[in-house]
Every structure is written in structure tokens, then in C-alpha cells.
Amino acid sequence: PVRRALRVARLVLWIQSAAWMLLGGLLVVGGLIVLSGGSGLPGIVNDPVGDPPIGGWAIGSGIVITVIASWGIWTGWSMRRLTRGAHISALLFCGVWIVLGVVWVSIATTPIPGMVVITVNAVILVGLVAPPASRAAFHEIR
């Protein structure tokens, strides 16, 4: 049986990954629009002059974000059963996003999205490792 804290962590992991999947897809679409001579998608990729390097950067970033989001969705799905691989994958996933959040906070013009990323992944980590029932669930794995 999956403990309550683990269910919450898995649900937050899925929601976060779905949101990143959507953003990654929008970045790819916006980059393709810029590369085809358009100005992109307002609020996502907006380049009035249609600069190809911006379009390529958006497509590359979108693909990377989509791949990481797919990893998160797969990890959330695999946590239905308490396996050591799912636990390690979830810990690594959260660690990657915390590092990306710290980078975002340190280089972006607005640090708020990076702080949100750090907070969400910290909540997931707490659900995975802090409650004694969660730790016990993964210690039962052989």
C-alpha cells in the first residue's frame, strides 16, 4: 500500500510534470513559428523580428523541458508500486528541478518562477523522505 504522503508527492509530481510538458510543447511551437518567420507566441516566445537563433533556442529548451517532464510523468506512474528505482528516480527528478530553480533564481530577471520550482520540488521531497511512514515504505523494499 502506498502511504498518504507518497500519494500526495506522486500527485504533485504528476501535476508539475504535466505543467512542464505543456510549457515545453508551447516553447517548441513558438520556436517553430519564429523559425518560419513569425513573431512566436505572446507570453511564451515573442520575437517581433523573427530572429532564427531565438527560435532554435526555444525549440531546444522546449525539447529538453518536455523530456524532463516525461521523466516526471513516468516516475509518478512508476511510484504506484514502491520500488527502489521509482524512489531513486523521484529523488533525482526533484534534485534536477531544484538545481534548475536555483539557476533560474540566480540568472533570471524575475526570480519568482524559480522559487516556485524550488518550493514545489521541496514539498515532493518532504513527502518522499520526511514522514516515518514514507521512509518505512521504502525500507521495506528488498
Summary of the structure (lengths in Angstrom):
residues: 142
radius of gyration: 17.5
end to end distance: 15.3
largest distance: 58.0
contacts: 470
relative contact order: 0.16
helix: 77%
strand: 3%
